[in-house]
Amino acid sequence: MSERTLWTRLLWLASGLSLGVSCHRSDAELGPSYADQTFTSVCAKCHGSNGRGGRPAAEGANAPRNFCDSGFQASRSDEQLKRAIVRGKGGMPAFGTLFSDADLAGLVRKIRSFDPAAKKR
């Protein structure tokens, strides 16, 4: 098993353990603070707490996506963002069934909150 594969699996496992049972609540129970906590504990490790991305996890890999890029935001549908979270994309690990549909919707709302074009509306 490569070091990158091992790192991805450990990250996925640690993320799942930190979320525990709470990841299967209803959308009404989740609210914005749950999405914020999930983003902070799982996504911000690579994408940064400010959503601007960061350094690649491995040499030669692409940098994590900058969610503050309005071009990126405009070029992706909510479904594409959900699919990337579930299936992974590039260097991003697949989180599979770790997140419920409500969790995914909350994470997409959080990702969209970084869009500078949305803040001007």
N, C-alpha and C positions, 0 to 999 in steps of 0.2 A: 504494500500500500504506500503510495507516495506521501510525502510530508504534507502536500497541499490537500490531498483527500482526507488525511487524518485530521488536519486543522479544520476543514469544513465540517466533518462529522462531529468533532468536539464542540465546535461553535453551535451547531444545530442542537446537540444534546444539552449543552449548558443553557441555551435559550429556552428549550422546552422545560428544563427543570426550574428555571427562574419564573416561568409563567404558571406552572402548576395547573391545578384544576380550573382556575379562573378563566381560562381561555374559551370556555364554552357557555358563557352567559348570553342572555338575550341582548339585542341591540340597545334596548332602553336602559338596561343595567350598565352597559359599557360606558357610554358617555364620552366626552372629549378627554377627560383625565385618564381613562383607561388606555385610549389610543396613544396619548402622550407618554404614559408609563411604558407601554409596549414598545413604542418607537425608541424611547430612551434606553431601555434594557436590551433590546435586540438589534435595532436598525442603526442607532447612533454610533455603535462601535465601529462601523465602517463609513456610514454616510455623514457622521458628525451630528452633534445635537442641533446645529444650525442648518442641517440639510445640504451643506455645500460639498459633501464628499470628503475624500481623504486620500491617503496613500494606498497603493495597491497592497493586498495581503501577501503577495508573492512577487518576486522580481520578474519583470516581463509581463505581468498581468495588467489589465486595464484598471485605472483608478475607479473607485466606487462612484456611482452616478451623483451628479450635482443636481439636487431637486430645486435649486434656486434659478436654474436655467429655464427661462420662459419658453425657449425653443423646444426643449425637451418636454416640458409640460404640455405644450400645444400639440406635440406629435404623438402623444400616447393617450389612449382611451383608459377609462377606469378599469375596464376588463383586461386590457393589456398589462396594467400595473398589477392587478390581482394575479394574473397568470405568471408574471415574473416572480412574484413572492412565492407562489405555490410550486412552480417548476424550476425556479432558479434561472439565471441567465448570465452567460459569460462566467466571471469569477464568483458570482453570487450563488450561495448554496440554495438548494430547493428546501422550502420549509414544509412541503407536502400538506398533510392534514393537521399540522400543529395549530393552525388558526381556523376558527369557524368562519362562516360567511360574514357574520357580524364583525368579527375581528378584522377581516380583510377590508370590509367597508370602512371601518375606523382608521385603519392604516392608510388607505387611499385618501381619506379626508385629511389626514395628517400630512401626507406627501403633497397634496394639493395646497395645503396652507403655506407652503414655502414658495409658491408661484408668485413672482413679483407682479405679474400682470393681473392676477386676481386681487391683489392688495390695492390696486388702483381703481377698481370698480366700485 
